[in-house]
Amino acid sequence: MIEIKDLTKYYGKGESRFKALDGVSVRIEDGEFIVILGASGSGKSTFLNVISGLEPSDGGTVDYDSRQLDKLSEKELTKFRRDNTAYIFQQYYLLPHLNVEKNVRMGADLDNNKDYLKFIEAVGLSEKRKKFPAELSGGEQQRVAIARALAKNPKVLFLDEPTGALDEKTGRQVLDYIIKLQQEQGFTMIMVTHNGNIAETADRIIKMNSGKIVSVTENSA
């Protein structure tokens, strides 16, 4: 379970300082699929970055089964992220000197997962597994990033517009695979998206505006 209480986050200084998160509180159960919706600037990505431990908060707490993120040292936080979480963000963050297979294997090695080729196959890149990032399109690079995150077998998967670089058909196929895997393995999945159709597949939808949660809706089974 992830318990988030009174989370605040500021950016900027002086007159340009603004509150990106304004007292956000919510509880996320183990194995839930949560979608976060909101207009640009609503605080969605900031919320994702803070609860995943990528950015520190300026107030409030984020607890993972009683482990409070802001109480962890930098070394402890790095280990926590390595052992528990994976990320699929809008940027690909692939290592340019490694081919597709080796980029995905990097994620798999963090969990000692030898069965990582199935993730490359699932995102449709088996024939390009020896290609380097510079030889791939943006959409293909995004699929590599998705396979790398899934190969890590995370307990919590964070996604920020994961299919934004993909065409509609490929995006749907890849997303269906991620959702199927989440249902089979039971990891927690928290996704930022603008796509209302994706939201319909989630357990709950969190809507944000001006750094606040304005509604939490539970989808019917």
PyMOL commands that set and color helices and strands:
alter all, ss='L'
color gray80, all
select helices_A, chain A and resi 14-16+44-51+69-71+74-84+100-109+117-122+126-128+133-135+138-151+168-185+196-199
alter helices_A, ss='H'
color red, helices_A
select strands_A, chain A and resi 2-11+18-28+33-37+59-64+67-68+85-88+156-160+188-192+204-209+212-218
alter strands_A, ss='S'
color yellow, strands_A
deselect
rebuild
show_as cartoon
